[in-house]
Amino acid sequence: MLALSSLFAPSHPSCASRQRQHWIVRLALGLLLASSLAAQAQAPQPPEVAARQYLLIDLASNQVLAERDADAQADPASLTKLMTAYLVFNAVRDKKLGLDQTLPVSERAWSERKGGGSLMFIDPKMTPKVDELLRGMIVQSGNDASVALAEGVAGSVDAFVAMMNRQVQAWGLKNTQFKNVTGLTEAGHYSSARDVATIAARIISEHPNFYPLYALRNYSFNNIRQDNRNMLLGRDPSVDGMKTGYTDTAGYCLVASAVRNMPNGQRRLLSVVLGTASREARAAESQKLLNWGYLAWDALRLFDAGKPVATVPVWKGTSAEVKLGTPGALFTTVPKGEGEKIKTTIERTDPLVAPLTAGQRVGTIKISTAAGTPIASVPLVVLEPVPLAGVFGRAWDAIRLWIK
C-alpha cells in the first residue's frame, strides 16, 4: 500500500519502478463510515435516547455518529413535508413557480381543516402567494398549504405524490413510500430515520436560499400568528432548523440541524428522532444528541477541494505528470483527541496511461485509525486533464513501459 507521504516525493524512473503493483480500487464511492464504528471500543458511546428510532450525522463528513433502528419503517408524520418542500423548491428554482405567484385554494386544500392536523387557515376565497404558502407549510406545518403547493406544482395531489415517489426511487431510498403530501397517517405511507435525514440534507445542500425558512420562530397569516413547533429554535442559538411532526401513530418526531463554530471550523450536525413521548421529549432528546456529537467527536479537514494530494507519472500523454486529489474538500470525523492518530493511505492504478480526464477516478484515499480500523474512504481523481501525446511520444512511452 502506498503511504500518502511517499507520493509527495519527486517522481523519477527508480520511484516508478518501485510502484509496479496494480492497485485495484475496491471501496465504495463517497465518504462512508462503517456502520460498526459506533460500536468499537475506541468510539464514544452515545447517550441514552428516549426515542423509537434516531440518527445523528455530521454533514461535513457525511458520517453517522450514532443511530438506533435508523432503517426501520415508521410513520413520518409531518416530516413528510420535507419532501413536499424539496419538490416545491425545485419548481421555484426551475422557474415553474414564482415566489410572488398566487395560487388558488382548492376545495381539497380547504377540506384539510376536517382532518385534525395543523393548518395555515386558508380558504377558497383567498389567493395566497407561493412564498406565503411555503412559510405556512414550513413554520406552521399547514396541511392546507401543503396541498395548495402540491396542486400548484403538479396540477393535483396525486400527481405530486407520484413525483415524490419518483424522487425517492432516484435517491435509492429503500424504506420510504409516500401516499400524501401532509404526513397524515395512511396505510402504505412510511419512511425511516435515515431516509428522512437524506431528504433534510438534500434541502440544506441544494437549496441554501430556502433553508433559512426553517429557522423562522413564528409566522402570521390572515392575522393568525402561529409559533414554530421546533422548541430548540428558542433554546439553542446554534439550531437553525428543521421540522417537527406528530400523529398518534408516529409519536413526537423532530429533525434538528445545528451549526457551531469549533476549533477546526464550522460543523453542521443533523439529528432525527422518531417516536418520542412528547413535544418536550423530542426537543430534549434531540438536544442531547447534538451536544454529544459536538463534545465527543472532532471534525478534521484533511484536504481542500482542488488541491493535489499527489503528483505521479503519466504515460503516453502530453504531460509527464498528473496531479491527483479528491472531488471536493475531504473531511472526516473522529473521536475527540484521536485526530493526530489517524492514518491516510492511497490505493491507485499504476501505471496511469493517457488520455486522462478531469474527475476521472484512478484510486481511493483511505482513512483509518492508528490500529488500522477503517473510518472512511473517498475517490482519488484526476485534477487536470492529460490529453494523448502525438505518435512519437506514445511510441517512446510504449517502449519505456515495455522495458519497465
N, C-alpha and C positions, 0 to 999 in steps of 0.2 A: 504494500500500500504506500502511495506517495504521501509523505508528510507535507503539510502546507508550506512549511518553511523552505523545503528543498526546491520548490517551484519558483521561488524568487531569485534563485541563483542564476547567473548568466548562462545562457544556452550555448553549448559547443558540442562538437561531434562526440566527445567521450561521455558527456552527460546524456546525449541522446541514446548512445549505445547501452547505457545502463537502464533505459526505460523501454526495454523490448517487450515486456509483458503487455498483452492486450487487456486493458481494464474494461470489464463488462459492466454496463450500467444496470443495476438490479433494483434500485429503490424507486418508490412511487414519486410522481411529480408533485412538487409543492412541499411546503413545511408541514411535517406530520409528527405529532408527538405520540409515541407508543402508548396505547391505552393502559398498559400496565405501569406506566411511570409513577402514577399517584400511589401505587401500592408498594413501590420499592422502599426499602428500609431508609434510604437516604433522603427520600422525598418527604416534604411536610405532610402531615396528616390533616385532612380538612376538618373543620368543626362539625359538631352535630347540627344537622339542618332539619328542622321540622317541616318537611315537605315530601310529597309522594315522589316527585322527580325533581332533580335540579342539575344545573350545569354552570360552570364558570370558565370563561375563555379569556385569554389575553389576546386581543385583536391584532396587536402588532406582530406577534409571532405566530398567531393562529394556533396556539397551543391550549389544549384543555387542561386546566389546573385541578379541577375537581368535578365529579359527576356521580349521580346515582340514577339508575334506570333511565338514562337520557334518551334511549331509543324506544322506550315503552310508549305505545299509542295511548293518547289521553285526549280528553275534551279540552280544546284550547280556549274556549270561551272567546272573549273579545280580543285575545291575542291574534285571532283570525284577521282583525283589521290591519295588522302589519302587512299582510299580503295584499289586502284591498288597497291600502295606501300606496304600496310599491307600484302597483299597476297604474294607479292614477298619476303618480309622479312620472312614470314612463310616458303616459299620454301627454302630460304637460310639456315634458322635455322634447317630445317628438312633435309638438305643436298641433296635436289633435284636440287639445283643450287649451283654453286660455284662463289664467287666474282670474281675470276680470269678466270672463264669460258667465252669463247667468244660465241656470238650468231650471227646468220645470220640476215641480214636486208632484210626483205621480200619486195615484190612489194607493199604490203598493207601498210607496215610501211613507205616506201618511198613516197607513194601517199598521206600521210598526209600533205605534203607541199602544196597540192592543196586545203586543207580545210581552209586555212586562219588563223590557230591557231599558237601557239607557237611551236618552233622546236628546236631540238638539232642539226639538219643538218647532219643526217646520210644517207647513200645511199647503194644500194645493193653491191657495191664493197668493203664495209667495213665489218669488223667482230669485233665490239666493245665488250669490256668486260662487264659483268653484273655490276660491280662496276661503270664503266663509264656510263652505261645506267641509273643506279639509280641516279647518280648525274645529268645527263641530264634531267631526269624526275622531280626531286625534285627541283633543283636550277633553271634550265632553263625552267621548265614546258613543256618539249618537248613531243608533241603528238606522234611523231615518236618513241621516246624512250619508251613511254608507250606501244605502240603496239608491239614493239620488245620484251619487257619484258613479256607481256601477252602471246605472242606466245611461248616464251621460257619456261614459266611455264606450260601452259595448251595445247600447240600444235596449238591452234587457238584462235583468239579473242573471237569468240562466246562461246567457252568452258570456257574461262576465265571469261567472263561476267556471265555465269551460276554460276561459283564459287563465284563471288561477291554477287550474289543474294542469294545463299545458306548461305553465311556468314551473310547477312542482316537478313535472317529468323532465323538463330541460335541466333543472338543477340536480336531478337524481335523488330527490328526497324520497326515501323509501317508506316513511311512516307518516305520510301526510295525504289526506284527501279532503277536499272541501265540498260542501253541499250548499253553503250560503255565504254571504259576504259579511255577516254580522257576528257570527260566533254563537248564535243561539243553538242550544242543544238539538241535534238532529242525527238520526241513525246514519252511520257511514261518514260522519264529519269528525275528523280526528287529526292530530298532529303529535309531535313529540318535543321534548325539551331541546334536543339537538337541531331538529328541523326548524323550530321557532327561532333558535339562535342564528341559524343560517339566514333566514329571512331578515331578521333585525340587522345583522351585519351587512347584508346587501344594501339596505337603506342607508346605513351610516357611510359606507364606502362609495356608493354610486349616486347618492342624492344628498350631498352635504348642504346644498342650498335649502332643502326642505327639512333636514334633520332638526334645526332649531325649533320647529313647531312642537317637538316633543318635550321641550323644556318649559313651555308656557304653563304658568301656575293656574291660570283661570282664563275663561273666555265668556264674553257676554254676547248674546244674540237675541234680538227682539225683546230687549230689556230683561232678559233672563240670564243671570250670571251663574255659572257653574264652575266649581273648582276641579282641577286635575286630580284624579284619584291616586296618583303616584305620590304617596306621602314622603318619599325620600327627597323629592324636589325641595321641600321646605326644611329638611333635616341635614342634608349633606350637600354642601356647595359644589362638590365635585360631580354630583349626579346631574346629568342634563337630559335624561330620558329614561324609560321609553314608553311602556304600555302596560296597563292593568287589564285584568279580566276576572269575571266571576259568573258562574252559574251554580246551581245546586249540585250538578254532576261534577263540574270541574273543580269546585272549591275556589279559593282565592289564589290568583296567579299574578305574577309580575315579571316583566322583563325590565331590568335596570342596567343602565350604562353610565359609567363614570370615567372621567379623565383627571389624572392628578399629575402634578409636577414632581418627579422623583430625581434622585441624583444622576440617573442615567438618561434623563429626558422625560418627556410626557409619556404616560402609559394609559391606554384605554382598556378597561375590563368590561365584560358583558356577562351579566348573570341572568339565569332563568330559573324561577321557582314555580312549580305547579302543585296544586292541591294542598295549599296551606289552610289553616283553620279560620283565619280572619283577616281583615284588612291590616290590622296591626302586625299579625304574624308574617304576612307576605313582605311587609316592609322590613321588619326586624331580621328575618332570615336572609333577605337579600343583602341588607347592610352587613350582616355577619360574614357572608361570603366575600363581598367586595373588600372589606377590611382585611380579612385573612389573605386574600390574593395579593394585596399590596404589601402586607407586612411579612409574609412568609416566602415571597418569591422576588427575585431580581430579574429585570429585563436587560438584556445586553444587545447592543448594536454591533454586530460583527463586521459587516461590510456595508459600504454605501452603494447606492444604485449607480451603475455605470463605471464604477472604479474597478480596475483589473485586480483579480486575485492572483493571477499567474500569467506569465508571458512564456509561451512554449514554441518550439519549432513547428513549422508547417511546410509540407512538401507540395511541389508542383504548382505553387501559387505565385502571384506577383509580389508577395512579401515573404520573407524568410521566417517571420514570427507572427504569432497571433495572440491578442490579448483575450483572456478568458475571465468571466466574472459571473455574477448572479443576475437573474432577470430584474430584480428590484433590490432595495435595501434589505439586508438579511438581519433579522432579529431572532433571538432565542430567549426563552425564559427558564431560569434555573433556580433551585432552592437558594435562599438567601445565603450569601457568603461563599457560594460554590463557583462563582464566575471565573475566578482565576484558575480553577482546576479543570475546566473543560478542555477537550481536545478537538481540533479541527483537522480533518484529513480530506484528501481528494482522491477520487477514483475517476480516471478519464481514459478515453480511447487513445491509443498510440499505435502507429503514427497517425497524425492528422494530415489529411490529404485534401487539397483544394479541388473544387471550389467550396468555400465555407460561407454561409450566410449569417448575417447578424441575427442573434437569437437562437441559432441552431444549438441543440443540446449535444454536448460532447462528453458528458460525465456527470458526476454527483459530488457535492460537498456534504460531508457527514460530520455531525456534531455529536460528541459522546462525553460521558463523564470520565474522570481520571481512571476509573476501573474498567472503562470500555462499554458501559451501558449506553445504548443508542438513545439520543434525545431527539434529534431532528435531522432531516436531510433536505437539500434543495438541488435543483438542477444546476449544473455548471454549463454556461452557454458562451458562445462566441459574441464578443462585444462589437467587433468591427469586421465587415465582410472581407474575405480574401478571394479575389477572382482567380480564375485559372490562368496560369502563365502561358506564354507562347510555346510553340512547338519545341524549340531548342531548350527552353527552361524545363519543360516537362520531361524531355528526354534525358537531360542531365540528372534531374532528381530521380528518375526511374532507375538510372544506373547506380546512383548513390544508395537508393533503397535496396537494390538487389545486393550490393556489396554489404550493406548494413545487416 
